[in-house]
């Protein structure tokens, strides 16, 4: 364990438990000793994982019992989502629920026969104590082993059957099904507090993206209203850090007040893109502020130096106390700000005498914008500085996960282009470079899921979501910069997706065909905290098909969406990204080729790019994509600003880039030397135009 690259595993290296990392050594030891495996799965930012570790895994007597009767295996779910997926399916089947920490007992072959989540050190709330559970499982293994083995075999057969049957559901959702899905969401929508359902409430980032795309395609006002109300409620609630920016994992209540304080890269990358698209559609100033603040938070707190890319998460706890870094009471505000400003801040941030959190503390909210904007900014800055200087910062899980960095690339590339911040485009480019340099084996054509300190985790092969989300990010970065390197890299990743992650029927699996054999090969088509691998693949394949004209990629995208149709009218919240991709498919997609002209200004830009070097080139290309105040946008900027859900952009490469360009650009010259746009939709193309107004109308 001491040599592990996972910060989560390293947190357990000093436990008195004889932990093994996931691998053949643990299985061999269980067979040699003829004892079951105890598989404990969690992640570094998980609060209840820390609680169970402190209560049980650090306790010498409990550890002795674990070591005596089991071979104990610790798994970081973020490093091995494939292992997590199969045992989560088992846990949910056996118990009707799931979550982390996950506790699974399995045969030496890895077949689960008992599972649950958190177990307390003493029996309470209807749960046995962890020690009681250990004793009971140990006795069952000794006294009724045949029954235990039979149960494990039956469960594995059921799980494998369910995965194949569910993922083979037919039906690419069309306009009627997409409309019905919005109708279901409207019934589940919390009109008073935003979001869907009751407590706990998770940020429905992919569902909001689906609603924004549906509104853009159909003009349906209810879709936009649900999206906007949800985004406003989250941005004003305690789930959003009102001082430092960035969103917590979820709210424990239905009002978005008290978060579960861990902050994940994937949530913030997805939400950054959602708020950007909300601002693009409506001009909402709150959404724009969240875009800037969330991007700033990601760069400040998660950026990895010197390799580039983003770390995975920030912990929920500091000094062993959940939320200690973020919560305040009125007296603390007065102490920091003085009597007058402290009382004003308590009112502004909804800090109550009884507290909204624990121990009389409150999580800061911003239920409405103050009239005195300057005072708000002064108070906010002072509280932020004091918090940073005088409180223990949450721990950071500094491994880089390929899929989540792919989501960040897409968000930063688009945000930098749309809000005129070239440094965000540059960060997206650095992240893409890190993934290609550290995570991608060009000879073997394989992507590694994780890295730490610039070293790839060789025991953690990329899963479907890694290939698909990185391809999605690269294609977004290409659309902004025109750099063919990213278009080429995305194509290589998607070739692996088609060749190694699906079978002859078009079923997409979460693991490659040559990956480690688990108790069954997972194939989960649903979306959960992040886009599922299948729907993420659908999105990237659809975009790539539009750029290349490849029928093979388009057919694969449609195959990947089969199960989305089955979910659309029953549980659309578990198909948010799939439905967003289906909206793009129904919209066309809309293919836009932007061909550069030969103006003197562009020749001057070419000289400037050659002269200034890589950093200035990155800045200049970012500025080219972003609209500058007071200047008429370019055709490229106008295309990027379109809300069309099926938008796919190909753009002339920057000077000196001689890489292969998409077929979408082939045979399309500039008209009279002017920058020219070509727009196609549903296999039908419009006449080329050099006019912004014409392009805008074609993309409306």
Beta strands, then each sheet from edge to edge (+ up, - down):
strand 1: 19-21
strand 2: 36-42
strand 3: 70-76
strand 4: 102-106
strand 5: 112-116
strand 6: 201-202
strand 7: 250-251
strand 8: 259-260
strand 9: 263-264
strand 10: 313-314
strand 11: 317-318
strand 12: 321-322
strand 13: 396-397
strand 14: 400-401
strand 15: 440-441
strand 16: 446-447
strand 17: 450-452
strand 18: 455-456
strand 19: 590-595
strand 20: 647-651
strand 21: 676-681
strand 22: 684-685
sheet 1: 1+ 3+ 2+ 4- 5+
sheet 2: 6+ 7- 8+
sheet 3: 9+ 10- 13+
sheet 4: 11+ 12-
sheet 5: 14+ 17- 18+
sheet 6: 15+ 16-
sheet 7: 20+ 19+ 21- 22+
end
